[in-house]
Amino acid sequence: MIVSDALGHFLNYCRAERHVSSGTLAKYTDCYTSWLAPWLGQLEVENINRLQILDMRQAMVDRPLSIDRQYSVIMCLKGLLKFSRTSLKLNCLDPAEIKAPKRKAPDVQYLNNEEIQRMLNAINTVSFTGIRLRALVELLLSTGMRISEALSLKREPFDMDHTEVEIVGKGKLKRDVFFTDRCRYWIKQYLNKRVDDSPYLFVTTGYVPKKLAKEDLSRFFAALRKKAGINKKLTPHMLRHTFCTNLLHNGADITHIKDLAGHQDIQTTARYYLGKDKRVLRQIVKNCLDYQSTAPALPHSLEPALGPGANIHKGAFDENGHGGYDEVPAAAIPS
């Protein structure tokens, strides 16, 4: 079987069994069209060898292609070879023999307390689009949801005043997300302004409202960033990073952050959020390194002082901008 034929089966497998997102499928297709097809497409899968892959990688370096782009191409190839060995039972090159280029740690940006308050204060909650934006921002800060997950929510759980809901995220992974009082207050204010019967939580304006799309949000976040004077690229995904980083700085166990964020692999969580802040590392050494005790206590991560349930958005940021923005009782929340 030639590579181009195997790719079709591989994409079907990714779609039907691995439940990968449409965005990931598009990335695989692009990697194949741009690089794998010209170099390997007409070869028998079983005849692919290390030298042919090395020639392709050299061409990527000569282009020059970014490390992230090279990584995507190589991971697509490794996935195709693994599928060919395990599902198609072809005696082809072991993907473990192909090393992916080492990527530098991601530069995770997040908002501190002062920036969060400036952002919230900059939202004009008098207008419909303003109250909708405030509700969305509070939802993202409360749950750390991906924007695609947030825009897929229905309004029914909020009409029924639920405090949590099960969602299906990336890779069809189910998880529970929890709404703070503050989040539910602002969503209720937003829903009170709705006069349509759309089942979706976030909808467009107009005579026949439609489900809000993430492409509709760019201009709102760009304008909010400018109005709030935030010198970072303000996006819905930055609020997801803010949620996860906030939990980490307040003592949440990385395994619980993984579950709350909906990551399939804890290595993803660790790559983004561990080893990023010297204050956290310094505090770990101070609190956990103990050569004196003969029987050191090992507190469980679910104890109130450590568990994520006790730390989500509780307490103010310190002078360095770390911590969580204070939770305000619903009855006392200002506009």
Secondary structure, 3 states (H helix, E strand, C coil): CEHHHHHHHHHHHHHHCCCCCHHHHHHHHHHHHHHHHHHHCCCEHHHCCHHHHHHHHHHHHHCCCCHHHHHHHHHHHHHHHHHHHHCCCCCCCCHHHCCCCCCCCCCCCCCCHHHHHHHHHCCCCCCHHHHHHHHHHHHHHHHCCCHHHHHCCECHHHHCCCCEEEEECHHHCEEEEECCHHHHHHHHHHHHCCCCCCCECCECCCCCCCECCHHHCHHHHHHHHHHHCCCCCCCHHHHHHHHHHHHHHCCCCHHHHHHHHCCCCHHHHHHHHCCCCHHHHHHHHHHHCCCCCCCCCCCCCCCCCCCHHHHCCCCCCCCCCCCCCCCCCHHHCCC
